[in-house]
Each structure stands twice: as structure tokens, then as C-alpha cells.
Amino acid sequence: MVQQAENVAVQEVPEVVEVCQHHWVIKAADGPTSPGVCQVCGETKDFKNYVETATWGDTRLINRQDPVPASTIISAKMDTWEEE
């Protein structure tokens, strides 16, 4: 009895790399960034403590010689923004 060898194609399976689903613990804001640590894998990352396009509370745009308090100007801007 003669047996014939079967030609079986072997496929290479790509290695699976697990990606962490981070659960960040971020320290309280103290400056422009706050450090964060992932509770799952221990990775560290710095997080910004501001939104680049936000204009609320931006006192750099207010004239310091102006007798109108900054809070009044900011409130007026917020009212205008809500109407749009």
C-alpha cells in the first residue's frame, strides 16, 4: 500500500499585539499640564489643562486699563454666544 503525501498550504498568522484600553488617573491641575498614569498598564502621559480654542476666561484679550470688570465683559460675551 502506497501512501501519498498531501500538500497542505500553511498560512502564516500575524502576531496579535494586545492594545491597552487605558484607564487614566490624572493629577489635579497645577500648571499647563497634569501627569496621568494608566491604572492598567502603568503608561504615563501629560494632559493639557486647557482647550486651545476656548475663549472663556481669557483675560489676555481684556484691556487692563479698562474700568469695566473682566467678569462683566466675559458675561456679555457668553450672552452673545448663547443667542447665536
C-alpha positions in Angstrom: 0.0 0.0 0.0 1.4 3.3 -1.1 0.5 6.5 0.8 0.6 9.8 -1.0 1.6 12.8 1.0 -0.9 15.6 0.9 0.4 19.1 0.1 -1.2 21.4 2.7 -0.7 25.1 2.4 0.5 26.6 5.7 -0.7 30.2 6.3 1.3 32.5 8.5 -0.8 34.0 11.2 0.2 37.6 12.1 1.3 38.1 15.7 -1.5 39.6 17.7 -0.4 42.7 19.7 -2.6 43.5 22.6 -3.5 47.1 23.0 -4.3 48.5 26.4 -7.7 50.1 27.0 -6.2 52.9 29.1 -7.9 54.0 32.3 -6.2 57.2 33.1 -5.8 58.7 36.6 -4.8 62.3 36.1 -3.5 64.5 38.9 -5.1 67.8 39.8 -4.4 70.8 37.5 -1.3 72.7 38.6 0.1 74.5 35.6 -0.4 74.0 31.8 -0.3 70.1 32.0 -1.0 67.4 34.5 0.6 64.0 34.6 -1.6 60.9 34.1 -0.9 57.2 34.8 -2.8 54.3 33.3 -4.2 52.0 36.1 -4.0 49.0 33.7 -0.5 49.1 32.1 1.3 51.9 34.0 1.9 54.1 30.9 2.4 57.8 31.7 1.2 60.8 29.7 0.9 64.5 30.1 -2.6 66.0 29.6 -3.3 69.7 28.8 -5.3 71.6 31.4 -6.9 73.9 28.7 -8.7 73.8 25.5 -6.8 75.5 22.7 -9.9 77.1 21.0 -11.6 78.1 24.2 -12.1 81.9 24.7 -13.9 81.9 28.1 -11.9 83.4 30.9 -9.2 84.6 28.5 -8.1 87.8 30.3 -5.3 88.4 27.8 -7.9 89.9 25.5 -9.1 92.4 28.0 -7.6 95.9 28.3 -6.1 96.2 31.8 -6.8 100.0 31.9 -10.5 99.4 31.2 -12.6 100.4 34.2 -15.2 97.7 33.3 -14.6 94.5 35.4 -13.4 91.5 33.4 -16.3 89.4 34.7 -18.8 91.8 33.1 -17.1 91.5 29.7 -17.0 87.8 29.9 -20.6 87.6 30.9 -21.6 89.8 27.9 -19.6 87.5 25.6 -21.3 84.4 27.0 -24.8 86.0 26.5 -24.0 86.9 22.9 -22.6 83.4 22.2 -25.8 81.7 23.6 -28.1 83.8 21.3 -26.3 82.6 18.1 
